[in-house]
Amino acid sequence: MLRRYVEQILNLYNYVDGLVITDKNGYIEYYLTYRPDVSNLREKSILRKHILEVYPRLTEETSSIMTVLRTGEPIVNQYQELVTYEGQILHTVNTTMPIKENEEIIGAIDVSRYVDEPYERKNISITFKDNKEERKLYTIDDIITNSQSMKIMKNRIPMVAETDSSVMIYGETGTGKELVAQSLHTSSHRKNKRFVSQNCAAIPDNLLESILFGTTKGSYTGAENTPGLFEIANGGTIFLDEINSMDIGIQSKILKVVEEKQVTRLGSHNPVNIDVKVVSAVNVNPIQCVAEKKIRDDLFYRLSVVQINIPPLRARMEDVKALTRYYIDVFNEKMGKNILDVDEEVEELFARYSWPGNVRELRNIIEGAFNIVSGRIIRRMDLPEYFVEPLNSFPSDQMMATQDDMMFEEGFSLDEAINSMEKNMIARALRTTRSQAEAARLLGISRQTLSYKMLKHRIEK
């Protein structure tokens, strides 16, 4: 009965190393460890045993589980030195909570992080997950395709996954780079270890450095002993997305970590050995990134031992129908609906569209249609306005000719025509991307230029 709480807890917390559930008397009902390399305890050997039998040096007063069962109050981020009945010493930071039904305590649940040294990491905390984070990782079965080029890439993933070689993924925004990165992890011998992902464009450079490498107490004001993502991913995979947005100075430190297989926290002189498969991604041609000095050439050669290129959706239009069907099934399940398909007109529109936002744009359009569709078939009226109005989408040659005629008929000057086209393209890019940074990259301009042009055209996002 108590096992049903496991998924709720795992969905709530970040980077949990171990989890124990006991009944109201302290007998173990469930045990899970993600670090069998650290803890020798196994569920089959401790199930149904009392928590004080497993950790004989604990007492009713010093055991966080027994205290919580007695008081009904949670204990958050408590450092403990635990000695198992086999004599193994474990240093942990634990958060323990009562499990209640109808205000009655029926058990306790304890989540823990292992720490390196007895007192070095007392300030580590078990943090809540961002609500957007999904615990379930993608596998190669989640790559939906009818394209021959994508099938070749899909077949290569298990081969690349079995080695420790670094991998660089190149694909436009929205093509599914994270999907490929997670598939590399779940296809590998590291699949039972951690997959840690970080978008390098989303974090300021000074903060990114501490996130990647960790900090020691006193290294700067407010700094505590905190592991970085390379330490957290030890034994598993780290995915560095949009690495071309990373400061060159940090890139040199990444190179040192990858080459030496050691990481040193900020403010420390003691390197920590790590075993991590490094997967990186860029949304601009990596050769262009090197030429423009956005990626150090030595780092590029070190990270691109294997390079995986994801073709844009416009280059594999045979996937549009399969992906449409897939996302209809996804949102039927998620929203509790029973949409059957898109009608022929929508299918034709999808087949003619250039998909500048790639698979992500297709997914967003299907999701948007699910919010307003009135029947069981998605029709043109259910699509976003920009998608069905040619002036608001990136134009083809034929569309540009039509627009030129309209502009001359309406008496547009050249400047007015250029401004109108620029405004529409910017608005279109902002609607199909998640951030101004992504929109700027899609348009091939800097973020500062985009901000200026948005102000000029009075465009808000």
C-alpha positions as a Markdown table, in Angstrom:
| # | Residue | x | y | z |
|---|---|---|---|---|
| 1 | Met | 0.0 | 0.0 | 0.0 |
| 2 | Leu | 2.8 | 2.4 | 0.9 |
| 3 | Arg | 4.6 | 1.9 | -2.4 |
| 4 | Arg | 2.1 | 4.2 | -4.2 |
| 5 | Tyr | 3.9 | 7.1 | -2.6 |
| 6 | Val | 7.2 | 6.4 | -4.3 |
| 7 | Glu | 6.4 | 8.0 | -7.7 |
| 8 | Gln | 5.0 | 11.1 | -6.0 |
| 9 | Ile | 8.2 | 11.6 | -4.0 |
| 10 | Leu | 10.5 | 10.9 | -6.9 |
| 11 | Asn | 8.6 | 13.4 | -9.0 |
| 12 | Leu | 9.0 | 16.0 | -6.2 |
| 13 | Tyr | 12.7 | 16.0 | -5.5 |
| 14 | Asn | 15.9 | 16.5 | -7.5 |
| 15 | Tyr | 18.9 | 14.2 | -7.5 |
| 16 | Val | 17.8 | 11.6 | -4.9 |
| 17 | Asp | 20.4 | 8.9 | -4.2 |
| 18 | Gly | 18.2 | 6.7 | -2.0 |
| 19 | Leu | 14.7 | 6.2 | -0.7 |
| 20 | Val | 13.2 | 4.3 | 2.3 |
| 21 | Ile | 9.6 | 3.8 | 3.2 |
| 22 | Thr | 8.6 | 2.3 | 6.6 |
| 23 | Asp | 5.3 | 1.4 | 8.1 |
| 24 | Lys | 4.1 | 3.2 | 11.3 |
| 25 | Asn | 6.2 | 1.0 | 13.5 |
| 26 | Gly | 9.5 | 1.5 | 11.6 |
| 27 | Tyr | 9.6 | -1.7 | 9.5 |
| 28 | Ile | 10.9 | -1.2 | 6.0 |
| 29 | Glu | 8.3 | -1.6 | 3.3 |
| 30 | Tyr | 10.3 | -0.2 | 0.3 |
| 31 | Tyr | 13.9 | 0.5 | -0.4 |
| 32 | Leu | 15.6 | 2.0 | -3.5 |
| 33 | Thr | 19.1 | 3.2 | -4.2 |
| 34 | Tyr | 20.4 | 4.9 | -7.3 |
| 35 | Arg | 24.0 | 4.5 | -6.0 |
| 36 | Pro | 24.7 | 0.8 | -5.5 |
| 37 | Asp | 28.3 | 1.7 | -5.9 |
| 38 | Val | 28.1 | 3.6 | -2.6 |
| 39 | Ser | 25.6 | 1.6 | -0.5 |
| 40 | Asn | 25.9 | -2.1 | -0.1 |
| 41 | Leu | 22.3 | -2.4 | 1.1 |
| 42 | Arg | 19.8 | -4.2 | -1.2 |
| 43 | Glu | 16.1 | -4.3 | -0.9 |
| 44 | Lys | 15.8 | -8.1 | -0.7 |
| 45 | Ser | 18.1 | -8.2 | 2.3 |
| 46 | Ile | 16.5 | -5.5 | 4.4 |
| 47 | Leu | 12.8 | -5.6 | 3.4 |
| 48 | Arg | 10.5 | -6.2 | 6.5 |
| 49 | Lys | 13.5 | -5.4 | 8.9 |
| 50 | His | 13.2 | -2.7 | 11.4 |
| 51 | Ile | 15.1 | 0.5 | 10.6 |
| 52 | Leu | 17.0 | 0.3 | 13.9 |
| 53 | Glu | 18.0 | -3.3 | 13.0 |
| 54 | Val | 19.4 | -2.1 | 9.6 |
| 55 | Tyr | 21.2 | 0.8 | 11.3 |
| 56 | Pro | 21.9 | -0.6 | 14.8 |
| 57 | Arg | 23.8 | 2.5 | 16.1 |
| 58 | Leu | 20.7 | 4.6 | 15.7 |
| 59 | Thr | 18.2 | 4.9 | 18.6 |
| 60 | Glu | 14.5 | 6.0 | 18.8 |
| 61 | Glu | 15.8 | 9.5 | 19.5 |
| 62 | Thr | 18.6 | 9.8 | 16.8 |
| 63 | Ser | 16.8 | 8.1 | 13.9 |
| 64 | Ser | 15.0 | 10.6 | 11.8 |
| 65 | Ile | 12.4 | 8.1 | 10.7 |
| 66 | Met | 11.5 | 7.1 | 14.3 |
| 67 | Thr | 11.4 | 10.7 | 15.3 |
| 68 | Val | 9.0 | 11.6 | 12.5 |
| 69 | Leu | 6.8 | 8.6 | 13.3 |
| 70 | Arg | 6.7 | 9.8 | 16.9 |
| 71 | Thr | 6.1 | 13.5 | 16.3 |
| 72 | Gly | 4.4 | 13.6 | 12.9 |
| 73 | Glu | 6.6 | 16.5 | 11.9 |
| 74 | Pro | 8.9 | 16.4 | 8.9 |
| 75 | Ile | 12.7 | 16.7 | 9.2 |
| 76 | Val | 14.4 | 18.5 | 6.3 |
| 77 | Asn | 18.0 | 18.2 | 5.2 |
| 78 | Gln | 19.5 | 16.6 | 8.3 |
| 79 | Tyr | 23.1 | 15.3 | 8.1 |
| 80 | Gln | 23.5 | 11.8 | 9.4 |
| 81 | Glu | 26.4 | 9.3 | 9.8 |
| 82 | Leu | 24.8 | 5.9 | 9.4 |
| 83 | Val | 26.4 | 2.5 | 10.1 |
| 84 | Thr | 24.7 | -0.5 | 8.6 |
| 85 | Tyr | 24.4 | -3.9 | 10.3 |
| 86 | Glu | 27.2 | -5.0 | 8.0 |
| 87 | Gly | 29.5 | -2.3 | 9.3 |
| 88 | Gln | 29.5 | 0.0 | 6.3 |
| 89 | Ile | 29.6 | 3.7 | 7.1 |
| 90 | Leu | 27.4 | 6.1 | 5.0 |
| 91 | His | 27.3 | 9.9 | 5.2 |
| 92 | Thr | 24.0 | 11.2 | 4.1 |
| 93 | Val | 21.7 | 14.3 | 4.0 |
| 94 | Asn | 18.2 | 13.1 | 4.7 |
| 95 | Thr | 14.7 | 14.6 | 4.4 |
| 96 | Thr | 12.1 | 12.5 | 6.2 |
| 97 | Met | 8.3 | 13.0 | 6.1 |
| 98 | Pro | 5.4 | 11.3 | 7.7 |
| 99 | Ile | 2.8 | 9.5 | 5.5 |
| 100 | Lys | -0.7 | 10.3 | 6.7 |
| 101 | Glu | -4.2 | 9.0 | 5.8 |
| 102 | Asn | -7.2 | 10.7 | 7.5 |
| 103 | Glu | -4.8 | 12.5 | 9.8 |
| 104 | Glu | -3.4 | 9.2 | 11.0 |
| 105 | Ile | 0.3 | 8.4 | 10.6 |
| 106 | Ile | 0.6 | 5.2 | 8.6 |
| 107 | Gly | 4.4 | 5.3 | 7.8 |
| 108 | Ala | 7.4 | 7.5 | 7.0 |
| 109 | Ile | 9.3 | 8.2 | 3.8 |
| 110 | Asp | 13.0 | 9.1 | 3.8 |
| 111 | Val | 15.0 | 10.5 | 0.8 |
| 112 | Ser | 18.7 | 10.9 | 1.0 |
| 113 | Arg | 21.8 | 12.2 | -0.8 |
| 114 | Tyr | 25.2 | 10.5 | -0.1 |
| 115 | Val | 28.1 | 12.9 | 0.7 |
| 116 | Asp | 31.8 | 12.4 | 0.1 |
| 117 | Glu | 33.3 | 13.4 | 3.4 |
| 118 | Pro | 31.8 | 13.3 | 6.9 |
| 119 | Tyr | 31.4 | 17.0 | 7.3 |
| 120 | Glu | 32.3 | 18.5 | 3.9 |
| 121 | Arg | 28.8 | 18.6 | 2.6 |
| 122 | Lys | 26.6 | 19.3 | 5.5 |
| 123 | Asn | 25.2 | 22.3 | 3.6 |
| 124 | Ile | 23.9 | 20.2 | 0.7 |
| 125 | Ser | 20.2 | 20.2 | 0.5 |
| 126 | Ile | 17.7 | 18.0 | -1.2 |
| 127 | Thr | 15.9 | 20.4 | -3.5 |
| 128 | Phe | 12.5 | 20.4 | -5.0 |
| 129 | Lys | 12.2 | 19.8 | -8.7 |
| 130 | Asp | 11.1 | 22.4 | -11.2 |
| 131 | Asn | 7.5 | 21.4 | -12.2 |
| 132 | Lys | 8.6 | 21.2 | -15.9 |
| 133 | Glu | 11.1 | 18.5 | -15.3 |
| 134 | Glu | 10.1 | 15.1 | -16.4 |
| 135 | Arg | 11.7 | 12.1 | -14.6 |
| 136 | Lys | 11.0 | 9.6 | -17.4 |
| 137 | Leu | 13.8 | 9.9 | -20.0 |
| 138 | Tyr | 13.3 | 9.4 | -23.7 |
| 139 | Thr | 14.5 | 6.2 | -25.5 |
| 140 | Ile | 15.2 | 5.6 | -29.2 |
| 141 | Asp | 11.6 | 4.2 | -29.4 |
| 142 | Asp | 10.4 | 7.8 | -28.9 |
| 143 | Ile | 12.1 | 8.9 | -32.1 |
| 144 | Ile | 9.1 | 8.9 | -34.5 |
| 145 | Thr | 10.2 | 8.8 | -38.1 |
| 146 | Asn | 9.7 | 7.5 | -41.7 |
| 147 | Ser | 12.7 | 9.3 | -43.0 |
| 148 | Gln | 15.7 | 7.3 | -44.2 |
| 149 | Ser | 18.2 | 9.8 | -42.8 |
| 150 | Met | 16.5 | 9.7 | -39.4 |
| 151 | Lys | 16.4 | 5.9 | -39.4 |
| 152 | Ile | 20.1 | 5.8 | -40.1 |
| 153 | Met | 20.7 | 8.2 | -37.2 |
| 154 | Lys | 18.4 | 6.2 | -35.0 |
| 155 | Asn | 20.3 | 2.9 | -35.8 |
| 156 | Arg | 23.6 | 4.5 | -34.9 |
| 157 | Ile | 22.5 | 5.7 | -31.4 |
| 158 | Pro | 22.9 | 2.3 | -29.7 |
| 159 | Met | 26.4 | 1.9 | -31.2 |
| 160 | Val | 27.5 | 5.4 | -30.1 |
| 161 | Ala | 25.9 | 5.0 | -26.7 |
| 162 | Glu | 28.0 | 1.9 | -25.8 |
| 163 | Thr | 31.3 | 3.9 | -25.9 |
| 164 | Asp | 32.5 | 6.6 | -23.6 |
| 165 | Ser | 33.4 | 8.9 | -26.5 |
| 166 | Ser | 32.0 | 12.4 | -26.4 |
| 167 | Val | 29.1 | 13.3 | -28.8 |
| 168 | Met | 28.1 | 16.6 | -30.4 |
| 169 | Ile | 24.6 | 16.9 | -31.7 |
| 170 | Tyr | 23.9 | 19.5 | -34.4 |
| 171 | Gly | 20.3 | 20.5 | -35.2 |
| 172 | Glu | 18.2 | 23.6 | -35.6 |
| 173 | Thr | 16.0 | 24.8 | -32.7 |
| 174 | Gly | 13.1 | 22.5 | -32.2 |
| 175 | Thr | 14.5 | 19.4 | -34.0 |
| 176 | Gly | 14.8 | 17.3 | -30.9 |
| 177 | Lys | 18.4 | 17.5 | -29.7 |
| 178 | Glu | 17.4 | 16.6 | -26.1 |
| 179 | Leu | 15.4 | 13.6 | -27.3 |
| 180 | Val | 18.6 | 12.3 | -29.0 |
| 181 | Ala | 20.8 | 13.1 | -26.0 |
| 182 | Gln | 18.5 | 11.2 | -23.6 |
| 183 | Ser | 18.3 | 8.3 | -26.1 |
| 184 | Leu | 22.1 | 8.1 | -26.0 |
| 185 | His | 21.9 | 7.8 | -22.3 |
| 186 | Thr | 19.1 | 5.3 | -22.0 |
| 187 | Ser | 20.7 | 3.1 | -24.7 |
| 188 | Ser | 24.0 | 2.9 | -22.8 |
| 189 | His | 25.4 | 1.0 | -19.9 |
| 190 | Arg | 25.0 | 4.2 | -17.9 |
| 191 | Lys | 21.2 | 4.2 | -18.1 |
| 192 | Asn | 20.8 | 3.4 | -14.4 |
| 193 | Lys | 23.0 | 6.4 | -13.5 |
| 194 | Arg | 22.0 | 10.0 | -13.8 |
| 195 | Phe | 21.3 | 12.0 | -16.9 |
| 196 | Val | 22.0 | 15.7 | -16.1 |
| 197 | Ser | 21.0 | 18.4 | -18.6 |
| 198 | Gln | 21.9 | 22.1 | -18.7 |
| 199 | Asn | 21.0 | 24.7 | -21.3 |
| 200 | Cys | 24.2 | 26.9 | -21.4 |
| 201 | Ala | 22.3 | 29.8 | -23.0 |
| 202 | Ala | 19.8 | 30.0 | -20.1 |
| 203 | Ile | 22.2 | 30.8 | -17.3 |
| 204 | Pro | 24.5 | 33.9 | -16.8 |
| 205 | Asp | 28.2 | 33.0 | -17.3 |
| 206 | Asn | 29.2 | 33.7 | -13.7 |
| 207 | Leu | 26.4 | 31.4 | -12.4 |
| 208 | Leu | 26.9 | 28.7 | -15.0 |
| 209 | Glu | 30.5 | 28.2 | -13.8 |
| 210 | Ser | 29.4 | 27.4 | -10.3 |
| 211 | Ile | 26.5 | 25.2 | -11.5 |
| 212 | Leu | 28.9 | 23.1 | -13.7 |
| 213 | Phe | 31.9 | 22.8 | -11.3 |
| 214 | Gly | 30.4 | 23.3 | -7.8 |
| 215 | Thr | 31.5 | 25.6 | -5.0 |
| 216 | Thr | 33.2 | 25.4 | -1.7 |
| 217 | Lys | 32.1 | 27.4 | 1.4 |
| 218 | Gly | 33.5 | 30.9 | 1.3 |
| 219 | Ser | 34.6 | 30.9 | -2.4 |
| 220 | Tyr | 32.3 | 33.9 | -2.7 |
| 221 | Thr | 29.7 | 35.6 | -0.5 |
| 222 | Gly | 27.0 | 33.1 | 0.4 |
| 223 | Ala | 28.7 | 30.2 | -1.3 |
| 224 | Glu | 28.4 | 26.8 | 0.4 |
| 225 | Asn | 29.8 | 23.3 | -0.2 |
| 226 | Thr | 27.8 | 22.3 | -3.3 |
| 227 | Pro | 28.6 | 19.8 | -6.0 |
| 228 | Gly | 28.5 | 20.9 | -9.6 |
| 229 | Leu | 26.6 | 19.1 | -12.4 |
| 230 | Phe | 29.7 | 17.2 | -13.4 |
| 231 | Glu | 29.9 | 15.7 | -9.9 |
| 232 | Ile | 26.2 | 15.0 | -9.8 |
| 233 | Ala | 26.4 | 13.2 | -13.2 |
| 234 | Asn | 29.3 | 11.0 | -12.1 |
| 235 | Gly | 28.9 | 7.6 | -13.6 |
| 236 | Gly | 26.2 | 8.9 | -15.9 |
| 237 | Thr | 25.8 | 11.4 | -18.7 |
| 238 | Ile | 25.9 | 15.2 | -18.8 |
| 239 | Phe | 24.2 | 17.0 | -21.7 |
| 240 | Leu | 25.4 | 20.6 | -22.4 |
| 241 | Asp | 22.9 | 22.2 | -24.8 |
| 242 | Glu | 23.7 | 25.3 | -26.8 |
| 243 | Ile | 27.3 | 25.1 | -25.8 |
| 244 | Asn | 28.1 | 27.7 | -28.5 |
| 245 | Ser | 26.5 | 30.2 | -26.2 |
| 246 | Met | 29.0 | 29.5 | -23.4 |
| 247 | Asp | 31.7 | 32.0 | -22.5 |
| 248 | Ile | 35.1 | 31.1 | -24.0 |
| 249 | Gly | 36.7 | 31.3 | -20.5 |
| 250 | Ile | 34.3 | 28.6 | -19.2 |
| 251 | Gln | 34.9 | 26.5 | -22.3 |
| 252 | Ser | 38.6 | 26.2 | -21.4 |
| 253 | Lys | 37.7 | 24.8 | -18.0 |
| 254 | Ile | 35.2 | 22.4 | -19.7 |
| 255 | Leu | 38.1 | 21.2 | -21.9 |
| 256 | Lys | 40.3 | 20.6 | -18.8 |
| 257 | Val | 37.6 | 18.6 | -17.1 |
| 258 | Val | 36.9 | 16.4 | -20.1 |
| 259 | Glu | 40.6 | 15.8 | -20.8 |
| 260 | Glu | 41.7 | 15.1 | -17.2 |
| 261 | Lys | 38.4 | 13.5 | -16.0 |
| 262 | Gln | 38.6 | 15.6 | -12.9 |
| 263 | Val | 36.6 | 18.6 | -11.7 |
| 264 | Thr | 37.7 | 21.2 | -9.1 |
| 265 | Arg | 35.0 | 23.2 | -7.3 |
| 266 | Leu | 35.3 | 27.0 | -7.2 |
| 267 | Gly | 37.5 | 28.0 | -4.3 |
| 268 | Ser | 39.0 | 24.5 | -3.9 |
| 269 | His | 42.3 | 23.0 | -4.8 |
| 270 | Asn | 41.2 | 19.4 | -4.5 |
| 271 | Pro | 40.2 | 17.8 | -7.8 |
| 272 | Val | 37.5 | 15.2 | -7.8 |
| 273 | Asn | 37.7 | 12.2 | -10.2 |
| 274 | Ile | 34.7 | 11.8 | -12.4 |
| 275 | Asp | 33.5 | 9.3 | -15.0 |
| 276 | Val | 31.0 | 11.1 | -17.2 |
| 277 | Lys | 29.9 | 10.7 | -20.9 |
| 278 | Val | 29.7 | 14.2 | -22.3 |
| 279 | Val | 27.0 | 15.0 | -24.8 |
| 280 | Ser | 26.9 | 18.5 | -26.2 |
| 281 | Ala | 24.6 | 20.3 | -28.7 |
| 282 | Val | 24.7 | 23.3 | -31.0 |
| 283 | Asn | 21.9 | 24.9 | -33.1 |
| 284 | Val | 24.3 | 26.5 | -35.5 |
| 285 | Asn | 26.7 | 24.6 | -37.8 |
| 286 | Pro | 29.6 | 23.7 | -35.5 |
| 287 | Ile | 32.2 | 24.5 | -38.2 |
| 288 | Gln | 30.6 | 28.0 | -38.4 |
| 289 | Cys | 30.7 | 28.2 | -34.6 |
| 290 | Val | 34.5 | 27.5 | -34.6 |
| 291 | Ala | 35.1 | 30.0 | -37.5 |
| 292 | Glu | 33.2 | 32.7 | -35.6 |
| 293 | Lys | 35.1 | 31.9 | -32.3 |
| 294 | Lys | 31.9 | 30.9 | -30.5 |
| 295 | Ile | 33.5 | 27.5 | -29.8 |
| 296 | Arg | 37.2 | 26.9 | -29.1 |
| 297 | Asp | 38.6 | 24.8 | -31.8 |
| 298 | Asp | 40.4 | 22.5 | -29.3 |
| 299 | Leu | 37.1 | 22.0 | -27.4 |
| 300 | Phe | 35.2 | 21.3 | -30.6 |
| 301 | Tyr | 37.6 | 18.5 | -31.5 |
| 302 | Arg | 37.4 | 17.1 | -28.0 |
| 303 | Leu | 33.6 | 17.2 | -27.8 |
| 304 | Ser | 32.8 | 16.1 | -31.4 |
| 305 | Val | 34.6 | 12.7 | -31.4 |
| 306 | Val | 31.2 | 11.6 | -32.7 |
| 307 | Gln | 28.9 | 14.1 | -34.4 |
| 308 | Ile | 25.2 | 13.5 | -34.9 |
| 309 | Asn | 23.3 | 15.8 | -37.3 |
| 310 | Ile | 19.5 | 16.0 | -37.0 |
| 311 | Pro | 17.9 | 17.1 | -40.2 |
| 312 | Pro | 15.3 | 19.9 | -40.0 |
| 313 | Leu | 11.7 | 18.9 | -40.4 |
| 314 | Arg | 11.5 | 20.6 | -43.9 |
| 315 | Ala | 14.1 | 18.1 | -45.1 |
| 316 | Arg | 12.1 | 15.1 | -44.0 |
| 317 | Met | 8.5 | 16.0 | -44.8 |
| 318 | Glu | 7.6 | 12.3 | -44.8 |
| 319 | Asp | 7.7 | 12.6 | -41.0 |
| 320 | Val | 5.0 | 15.3 | -40.7 |
| 321 | Lys | 2.1 | 12.9 | -41.0 |
| 322 | Ala | 3.6 | 10.4 | -38.6 |
| 323 | Leu | 4.4 | 13.1 | -36.1 |
| 324 | Thr | 0.9 | 14.6 | -36.4 |
| 325 | Arg | -0.6 | 11.2 | -35.6 |
| 326 | Tyr | 1.8 | 10.7 | -32.7 |
| 327 | Tyr | 1.0 | 14.1 | -31.1 |
| 328 | Ile | -2.7 | 13.5 | -31.5 |
| 329 | Asp | -2.3 | 10.3 | -29.5 |
| 330 | Val | -0.2 | 12.1 | -26.9 |
| 331 | Phe | -2.7 | 14.9 | -26.4 |
| 332 | Asn | -5.7 | 12.6 | -26.5 |
| 333 | Glu | -4.2 | 10.8 | -23.5 |
| 334 | Lys | -3.0 | 14.0 | -21.7 |
| 335 | Met | -6.2 | 16.0 | -22.2 |
| 336 | Gly | -8.7 | 13.2 | -22.0 |
| 337 | Lys | -10.0 | 13.8 | -25.5 |
| 338 | Asn | -10.8 | 11.6 | -28.5 |
| 339 | Ile | -9.6 | 13.5 | -31.5 |
| 340 | Leu | -9.3 | 11.2 | -34.6 |
| 341 | Asp | -7.2 | 13.1 | -37.1 |
| 342 | Val | -6.7 | 16.3 | -39.1 |
| 343 | Asp | -8.8 | 16.9 | -42.2 |
| 344 | Glu | -7.5 | 16.9 | -45.7 |
| 345 | Glu | -7.1 | 20.6 | -46.0 |
| 346 | Val | -5.0 | 20.7 | -42.8 |
| 347 | Glu | -2.9 | 17.8 | -44.0 |
| 348 | Glu | -2.3 | 19.6 | -47.3 |
| 349 | Leu | -1.3 | 22.8 | -45.4 |
| 350 | Phe | 1.1 | 20.8 | -43.2 |
| 351 | Ala | 2.6 | 19.2 | -46.3 |
| 352 | Arg | 3.3 | 22.6 | -48.0 |
| 353 | Tyr | 4.6 | 24.4 | -44.9 |
| 354 | Ser | 8.3 | 25.0 | -44.4 |
| 355 | Trp | 8.3 | 24.4 | -40.6 |
| 356 | Pro | 10.9 | 26.9 | -39.4 |
| 357 | Gly | 10.2 | 25.9 | -35.8 |
| 358 | Asn | 10.7 | 22.2 | -36.7 |
| 359 | Val | 9.1 | 19.4 | -34.7 |
| 360 | Arg | 8.5 | 21.7 | -31.7 |
| 361 | Glu | 6.4 | 24.0 | -33.8 |
| 362 | Leu | 4.3 | 21.0 | -35.1 |
| 363 | Arg | 3.8 | 19.8 | -31.5 |
| 364 | Asn | 2.7 | 23.3 | -30.4 |
| 365 | Ile | 0.2 | 23.7 | -33.2 |
| 366 | Ile | -1.4 | 20.3 | -32.4 |
| 367 | Glu | -1.6 | 21.2 | -28.7 |
| 368 | Gly | -3.1 | 24.6 | -29.5 |
| 369 | Ala | -5.7 | 23.0 | -31.8 |
| 370 | Phe | -6.7 | 20.6 | -29.0 |
| 371 | Asn | -7.6 | 23.5 | -26.8 |
| 372 | Ile | -10.2 | 24.9 | -29.2 |
| 373 | Val | -11.3 | 22.0 | -31.5 |
| 374 | Ser | -15.1 | 21.5 | -31.3 |
| 375 | Gly | -15.4 | 18.2 | -33.1 |
| 376 | Arg | -13.2 | 15.1 | -33.5 |
| 377 | Ile | -11.3 | 16.3 | -36.5 |
| 378 | Ile | -8.8 | 19.2 | -36.5 |
| 379 | Arg | -9.7 | 21.7 | -39.2 |
| 380 | Arg | -8.2 | 24.9 | -40.6 |
| 381 | Met | -10.2 | 27.0 | -38.2 |
| 382 | Asp | -8.5 | 25.3 | -35.3 |
| 383 | Leu | -5.0 | 26.3 | -36.4 |
| 384 | Pro | -3.2 | 29.4 | -35.2 |
| 385 | Glu | -3.8 | 32.6 | -37.2 |
| 386 | Tyr | -0.2 | 33.0 | -38.3 |
| 387 | Phe | -0.2 | 29.5 | -39.8 |
| 388 | Val | -3.1 | 30.1 | -42.2 |
| 389 | Glu | -2.3 | 33.7 | -43.1 |
| 390 | Pro | 0.5 | 33.8 | -45.7 |
| 391 | Leu | 1.6 | 37.4 | -44.7 |
| 392 | Asn | 2.4 | 36.2 | -41.2 |
| 393 | Ser | 4.7 | 33.2 | -42.2 |
| 394 | Phe | 8.1 | 33.1 | -43.7 |
| 395 | Pro | 7.4 | 33.5 | -47.4 |
| 396 | Ser | 8.1 | 31.3 | -50.4 |
| 397 | Asp | 9.1 | 32.9 | -53.7 |
| 398 | Gln | 5.6 | 32.7 | -55.0 |
| 399 | Met | 4.2 | 34.2 | -51.8 |
| 400 | Met | 6.7 | 37.1 | -52.0 |
| 401 | Ala | 5.7 | 37.8 | -55.6 |
| 402 | Thr | 2.0 | 38.0 | -54.4 |
| 403 | Gln | 2.9 | 40.2 | -51.5 |
| 404 | Asp | 5.0 | 42.5 | -53.8 |
| 405 | Asp | 1.9 | 43.0 | -56.1 |
| 406 | Met | -0.3 | 43.7 | -53.0 |
| 407 | Met | 2.2 | 46.3 | -51.7 |
| 408 | Phe | 2.4 | 48.1 | -55.0 |
| 409 | Glu | -1.4 | 48.1 | -55.3 |
| 410 | Glu | -1.6 | 49.6 | -51.8 |
| 411 | Gly | 1.0 | 52.3 | -52.6 |
| 412 | Phe | 3.7 | 50.9 | -50.3 |
| 413 | Ser | 7.1 | 52.6 | -50.5 |
| 414 | Leu | 10.2 | 50.4 | -50.5 |
| 415 | Asp | 10.9 | 51.3 | -46.9 |
| 416 | Glu | 7.3 | 50.5 | -45.8 |
| 417 | Ala | 7.4 | 47.2 | -47.6 |
| 418 | Ile | 10.7 | 46.2 | -46.0 |
| 419 | Asn | 9.4 | 47.3 | -42.5 |
| 420 | Ser | 6.2 | 45.3 | -43.0 |
| 421 | Met | 8.0 | 42.2 | -44.0 |
| 422 | Glu | 10.5 | 42.6 | -41.2 |
| 423 | Lys | 7.8 | 43.1 | -38.6 |
| 424 | Asn | 5.8 | 40.0 | -39.8 |
| 425 | Met | 8.9 | 37.8 | -39.8 |
| 426 | Ile | 9.9 | 38.9 | -36.3 |
| 427 | Ala | 6.4 | 38.3 | -35.0 |
| 428 | Arg | 6.4 | 34.9 | -36.6 |
| 429 | Ala | 9.8 | 33.9 | -35.1 |
| 430 | Leu | 8.7 | 35.0 | -31.6 |
| 431 | Arg | 5.5 | 32.9 | -31.9 |
| 432 | Thr | 7.3 | 29.7 | -32.9 |
| 433 | Thr | 10.1 | 29.8 | -30.3 |
| 434 | Arg | 10.4 | 29.8 | -26.6 |
| 435 | Ser | 12.5 | 32.8 | -26.0 |
| 436 | Gln | 13.9 | 35.9 | -27.7 |
| 437 | Ala | 17.3 | 34.2 | -27.8 |
| 438 | Glu | 15.9 | 31.4 | -29.9 |
| 439 | Ala | 14.0 | 33.8 | -32.1 |
| 440 | Ala | 17.1 | 35.8 | -32.7 |
| 441 | Arg | 19.0 | 32.7 | -33.8 |
| 442 | Leu | 16.2 | 31.6 | -36.1 |
| 443 | Leu | 16.3 | 35.0 | -37.8 |
| 444 | Gly | 20.1 | 35.0 | -37.9 |
| 445 | Ile | 20.5 | 38.3 | -35.9 |
| 446 | Ser | 21.9 | 39.1 | -32.5 |
| 447 | Arg | 19.6 | 39.3 | -29.4 |
| 448 | Gln | 20.4 | 43.0 | -29.1 |
| 449 | Thr | 19.4 | 43.6 | -32.7 |
| 450 | Leu | 16.1 | 41.7 | -32.1 |
| 451 | Ser | 15.4 | 43.8 | -29.0 |
| 452 | Tyr | 16.0 | 47.0 | -31.0 |
| 453 | Lys | 13.7 | 45.9 | -33.8 |
| 454 | Met | 11.0 | 44.7 | -31.5 |
| 455 | Leu | 11.0 | 48.2 | -29.9 |
| 456 | Lys | 11.1 | 49.8 | -33.3 |
| 457 | His | 8.0 | 47.8 | -34.5 |
| 458 | Arg | 6.3 | 47.9 | -31.1 |
| 459 | Ile | 6.3 | 44.1 | -30.9 |
| 460 | Glu | 5.7 | 42.6 | -27.5 |
| 461 | Lys | 6.2 | 39.0 | -26.3 |
